[in-house]
Amino acid sequence: MPDTTPEAQTIATGPPVLLRNDKDGVATLTLNRGRAYNTLSIGLMAAMQAAFDDIARDAGVRVVVIAAAGDAFCVGHDLNEMRAAPDEGPIRALFEQCGKMMQTITRIPQPVIAKVQGVAAAAGCQLVAQCDMAIAVDSAMFATSGVKLGLFCATPMVAVTRNLPRKKAFEMLMTGDLIDADEAERLGLLNRVVPAAELDAAVDHLTANIVDKSPLAVRRGKELFYRQLEQGLAAAYDEASRVITDNMQDRDARAGIDAFLMKRDMPEWKGE
């Protein structure tokens, strides 16, 4: 039976809910539900999951940027979809879908950068927190605002508490109040804050800096970064020692070290 939900009809007859543009090793995914403040509908999350799965297999993509159309970056889940769910089964499925998509951001080999041009609230704040890095305009605002509706931001909490100091995260979760971009940067949610006119250039500079590096070293580094965070100190050092030993056997590492020692320009990375 064909899917006749409003989201499916929008995908079939209207503009796509997610746009992808690839250029110079950077895949930009743009949330394209601007009129709905880029709420994470089931259709949008499915499109993001498919894009991440495809990008993970694409050696030509070195960095991913998540951007958004319209005035807001993302204000959370689609509450209309959530309230239309007849029982707990579809609700559980929705949040499991979201959790899988968020974890995929961490698991794909490419660094993922949030490019935040407006408000990021609830699951939108979660999305920013889940990305490896984030750059925002100085007018952006952030909140885990579900508690104001009687719905504690349980799933956003997972990503937010892995970015912010414990007491500040708790305050955000319990009050739902907005914080500005400068405070978000100070607390560790953002890498940097820039004027709106400089957002594109700041993101381009960061992506170019990463694309310039060995893709194999970046891939090894991202995987190790998250794996060691879940380990004790001794286990993390053991794992890091194994990874750097393996890395030293890579052609890119040997060529890069030789170029440094011989005072030559860095080689063209082979990704091997």
N, C-alpha and C positions, 0 to 999 in steps of 0.2 A: 504494500500500500504506500503511495507517495506521501512524503512529509508535507502537510498542509499548514504547519504552524506559521504565524506571522513572520518569524525570522527566516524560515525557509522560503517563503514567498518573496521576502525582501531580497534574499540572495539571488533568487531566480529572476526577478523583474527589476530590481533596483541596483544601485551601486554596490560593489563588493564591500563587505564589512571590514576587510583587511586588505591593505595595499602592500605590495612588495616592489622595491626598486633596488637593483644591484648595480653598484658602480665601484670600480677600483678596489675590489675585495671586500666591500662593505654592503651588507644586505640591510636595507632599512624597511622595517615593518611598521606601517602606519595604521593605528586604530582609526577606523573610518565610520564611526557612528556619532559624528559630531553633534547632530541634533539631539541625540540621547545622551550627551555628555560622555560618550564612549563607555557606557556601562558594559560590563562583561557578560553579554548574553551567551546562551548556549552555542549559538552559531558563531559568535566571535571567538569564543574559547576553542571551538573545534577548528576554526581556520588558523588560529595561532598555533595549536598543537600540530596541525599538518605542516605548517611552515617551518616550525622548529625541527620536526622530524626530517624534513627535506634538507634543511640547512645542515643538520648534523652529518649528512652523507655527502655534502658538497665541499670538496677540497678547495674550490675557488673562493669560498666565503671565508674571510679571515676574522671579521668582526660583525656583530649584529647591533643595530640601533632600533630601539622601540620608540616610535614617535606617535603623535596623535593629531588628528584633525580637529578643528574647532577651538572653542575657548577653554575647555577642560581637558586635562590629560586623561583622567578616568575617575569616575566618582563611585566605583564599586560595582556590585552585581546588579542585574536587572531586576528590580523589586517586583515589577509586573509579572515577570516569569515566575519568580519565587512564590508570589501570592496565588498564582494560577495553578500551582502544583496541587493535585488532589489529596496527596498523603505524603508520608515521610520518605517513601521510596524515591521519587523524583528529586526531592531536595537533597537526599544523601548522594544521589548520582551526580547532581550538579556540583556539589562541593568536592566530591572525589575527582570529577573531571577537572575542576580548577586546581586541586592539589597536584594532580599529575602534570598539568601544564606548567605550573609554577616550578615544580622540581625539574622539569625538562630544561628550563632556563639554566639551571645550575649544571645539568648533566651534559649538555651539548659542549663540544670542544672549543667553540669560539666564545670569546668574551662578549657579554651582552651589556649594552649601555642604554639606560633610560634617558630619553631626551624630553624633559618635562617643561611644557609651555603654559601650564595652568594648574588648576586644583587637582590633587590626587588624594582621594578619600577612600576609606574602607579598603576594599579589594584593590582599588587603584593605588593606595599607599602601599599595600602588600606587593603589588607589581613592581613599584619603584624599589622597595626593600629587597626583593628577590633578585633583581638584576645585579650583575657583578659590579657595575659602576653607575653613577647617575649625575647628570648635569641639569640644572634647572635655571629658569629665568628668575630674576629677583622678586617678581610678583607672584610666584607660585606659592601655594598653600598646601598643607598636608594635615590629614586627620585620620584617626580610626574612629569614625563617627557613629558606628552602629549602635553603641550604647544609648545614644540619644533617642533611638527608635525602639528601645527595649530589646535590642538584639546585639549581644556582645560580639565584638569582632574577633571571634575565636580563631579562624583560619588566618586572617591578616596578622594576628598576634605572633604566629610562628615565625614569619619573616621579620617583623618589626623588632621582636625581642632579640633577634640575632644581629641586629644592626645598632640598636640604641642601648645606652646604659639602662640598667634594670629599673631604677626608680622613675626615670623619665618615660620609659616605655609604659610602665604601669599607669602613670598619670595620664598619658595620651589615651590609653585603653579605657580607663575609668571615667574620664571626663568627656571624651569625644571632641575636645576643643581643637581648633585649628592652630598649627604653628606655622610661622613664616619660613621662607627659604633660608634665611640666614641662620635661624635656630636649627633648622633641619640639617644644615651643613655642620654646624657646631656639634650637633649630637651624633653625627656620623651617618646620617641617612643619605647625604649627598657628597659627591666629590668636590663640586664647586658650584658657585652661583654667579651668574653673569647677567648683564642687561639683555633685554629681549633682542636687541639689534645684534648682539654678539653670540647668540645661542648657536646658530649654524656653524660659525667659525670655530667656536670652542669644541663642539662635537667633532667637527672635521679634523681639528688638530689632534685630538685624542685618538681618533680612529686611525689616522695616518701614522701616528707614533707606534701603534700596535702592529699595523700592517707591515711596518718596516722591520719587524722582528721575525726571527725564525718561527714559522708556523708550528713546527714540531715542539720547540721549546715552550711556546705559549700553550699549546695543547697539553703537554705534560704538566706544566705549571698550574693550569686551572684545575685539572683533575686532582692533583696533589693538594692544592690549597684547601679544597672542601673536604677531602678525605681526612687530612690530618687534623682539621678542626674538631672532628668527632672522636679523636683518639686522645689517650693520655700522653703526657710529655715524652716518656721513654719510647712508646710505640710510634709517636709522631717522628721522633728523630730517626728511628730505625727505618720507617717508611721513606723519609726524606733522603736518607743515605742510599737506599736502594734506587730511588728515582734518579738522583744526581749521578750515580754510578752508571745507570743505563743511559742517561742523557749524554754522558761523556763518550759513549760509543757511537753516538749519532754523527753522521757526516757533517751536518750543519755545525755542531759544536766543535768538532775538530777543525773545520775550516775557519770558523770564527775566531777560535783561540789562536790559530796559526797566523791569521791576518793581524790580530792585535799584537802578537809577539814580534812579527816582522814589520809592524808599522805600515801595513797596507790597508786599503779600503776594505770594509766588510764585504764578504762574498755575496753572490746572488744565492739566496737560500733555496735549497732543494726540497726541504720538508722531509728529509730522511737522515 
